[in-house]
Amino acid sequence: MQTPETSEVKPEPERVELAKALLDALDPLAASVHARATGLPPDRMWAADPVDVSLSVLGAWKVVDEEVKRLTAIAARTAGAYGASYERLGAAWGITRQGARKKWPDAVVGKREASTLDLFGGRAELSWEGTPGGWCWKGRGADGTRSEAGEAERSFATKEEAAAHAGAFLKEHAGER
């Protein structure tokens, strides 16, 4: 945020707290990286050569960066599974729709194809209904029990979640065991 008196950007309180938390978490990671690289005990890191210490800190930031990228990709795929478009992913990340598609190419489910689940002698059909929740299933257990496709509790945000519930239904209605 800029003030009229200065062109300096002042961080928001949340960013200050985040930076503090990251630095607190980074210190033991950097000490561990330094100990591995030099063979010195972690508690001696700050007494070492400043170049070595700085490189250990840089190496620790690389580990953090890789983990943030991994968690970011998971968040993007989760949002896509719940129906977010590349346009919305891009807006959340501050990039264009095309940038989001390039950054997370498999985050948004393009075509929502129906499928069949055969388990425990029964069968369930998974389909995209486009309703709140989106994924539905209907099935018939091996014991002849049928599910009703239109029931609200049969609508799920992801195909995997619908499959898990359908699988539980089929297991419950497996018939003779």
Buried (B, 14 or more C-beta within 10 A) or exposed (E): EEEEEEEEEEEEEEEEEEEEEEEEEBBEBBBBBBBEEBEBEBEEBEEBEEEBBEBBBEBBBEBBEEEEEEEEBEBBBEBBBEBBBBBBBBBEBEBEBEBBBEBBEEBBBEEBEEEEBEBBBBBBBBBBBEEEBBBBBBBBBBEEBEBEBEEEEBBBBBBEBBBBBBBEBBEEBBEEE
